[in-house]
Amino acid sequence: MRIMSTGHAGLMVETQAGSVLCDPWFNPAYYGSWFPFPDNSGLDPSILGKADYLYISHLHRDHFDPEWLRRHMSKRATVLLPDYPVPDLREALEELGFRSFVQTRDSEVTELDGGLRVMITTVASPADGEIGDSAIALDSGGVRIFNQNDARPIAAEPIQAFGPLTGHLLQYSGAIWFPMVYEFPDRMKSTLSRRKRRNGMERALRYINQYDAAQIFPFAGPPCFLDDDLFHLNDFANADDNTFPDQMAFLDFLSEQGTRNAHLFLPGTTVELGQDGSCTIEQVPKEVIDDIYQDRSGYLRRYQKRSRSRLDAERASWPKGTSDLLGPLTAWIEPLLARADHICAGVNGRVLFEFVPDDCAQQPEHIVFDFLERRVKRWAGEECRYTFRVARPLAEDLVRTRQQDWVNHLFLSCRFAAHRKGAYNEYVFSFLQAMSSRRLEYVEQYYAGVDGEACLARAGEYVVQRNCPHLGADLERFGVVNGSVLTCQLHGWEFDLATGNCLTSDDRKILARFEPAPAQCDLPSITVLDRPAAAGGSEV
């Protein structure tokens, strides 16, 4: 099996049974905020576009690049489709002209013509991708790889049953707006960033140890930020409080932990994997590597200069005029609020949007999504749980295009500021990425199921529900107990065992009861530590 990195989470996998192109991303994403890092514009799209199969893990725009797919990808390619609860990904690809699909089933092996074995694992909580994220395992003649990209599979057994892995490709860096956009004190923001950076790398190490592949290839991030307003977000000097560590930083971390089988995997790097677990690497030239890593600021400034026309075009595409926002938002959002019983109960408050015009002479417009009264209205000074400050042109674009997912279009851009009163509230973000009837129906059904009866596990002297109330992770696998605190290490959520209260978010509670362990106990056990657990979180 021959694998070439196409940058970020992208791969070109060549086997005797055909080639598979995974997650090709080349164009700026999220209102021109994210660019592939390192620059992958030198790769030849005519070669990549001839792949026999196309795999898009999910609809995030650093994985799904419609402009590139429309221009360069052969529409004769067969799409390997994840098993998602809503058909948004298939419909988006059909709109681009793709007609041949293999609909896989979650964690079930599909054998393609020529004998290539494929298994796609999916996760589909409201916080996963755009209502769905996935990872793909491929087996060609006994050479097996697991392309985890930035997915976080909850069940390990299907991957382990697929067979011993020759190669494991996975994310290690942050890819979110927290805590940079929040109006926190600098010291607090630095502490949160440091925890998040460490948590991401430790989580990746747990996956590496769990799947125990012969060869490890870190990839799927981080992006870089070339817009002048966001340039400071880049990690210029391997700072321990930057949430976007690069491959070199993660490789150093792995080396410190005793992992010796991980490899630098940059755009253009090609590896040949053998049935015996061997790996032959054709690396990009040393001068290219030195250019990227020895002077990060200089490299990014040169990249920025090459990309100036794209940055200017992105800003020029934003709406210039202003229109009534309250009327369209009321007509759009209020019918959704009327049906969002679980979400409204979970938010139990109001969310304020402050739309700030480019012209300083104009006043911002303040509009409230009221989850108590289930109304959209002008703000009259009511207390709000969250405040989001957004540039008016971006708000105009979201409303005019009826963008159903503000989280994965606006928020990932980092082009906003936020303030919250109290702890993180998951339901707010679940609503803001499900602003269509179809998505909302799924999210409501999901929460109805999560609120049902839970299986149990032992956590020291407590019995708790086995699945994390956040995204359903198996706490036997991801949980650790330190003292009276249970931490789900998948996203860093913490729970007080004595009360069941969530220490990370005030909208979640875990079922927990004090019950000293009997001599014989057939419940699964959660790991008990004698040291503090690493903390982190998704947006907490």
Secondary structure, DSSP 8 states (H G I E B T S, - for coil): -EEEEEETTEEEEEETTEEEEE----S-BTTTTEE-SS--TTS-HHHHTT-SEEE---S-TTT--HHHHHHHS-TTSEEEE---SS-HHHHHHHHTT--EEEE--TT-EEE-TTS-EEEEEEE-STTSBTTBEEEEEEEETTEEEEEEET---S--HHHHHH---SEEEE--S--S-TTTTB---HHHHHHHHHHHHHHHHHHHHHHHHHH--SEEEE-S---EE-STTTGGGS-SS--TT-S---HHHHHHHHHHTT---B----TT-EEEE-TTS-EEEE---HHHHHHHHSSHHHHHHHHHHHTHHHHHHHHHTS--S----HHHHHHHHHHHHHH-HHHHHHH-SEEEEEEE-SSTTS--EEEEEETTTTEEEE--S---SEEEEEEHHHHHHHHHTT-S-STTTTGGGT-EEEEESSSB-HHHHHHHT--SHHHHHHHHHHHHHHTS---EEEETTEEEESB-TTT--BHHHHEEEETTEEEETTTTEEEETTT-BBSSBTT-B--EEE----SS--S-B-EE-SS------S--
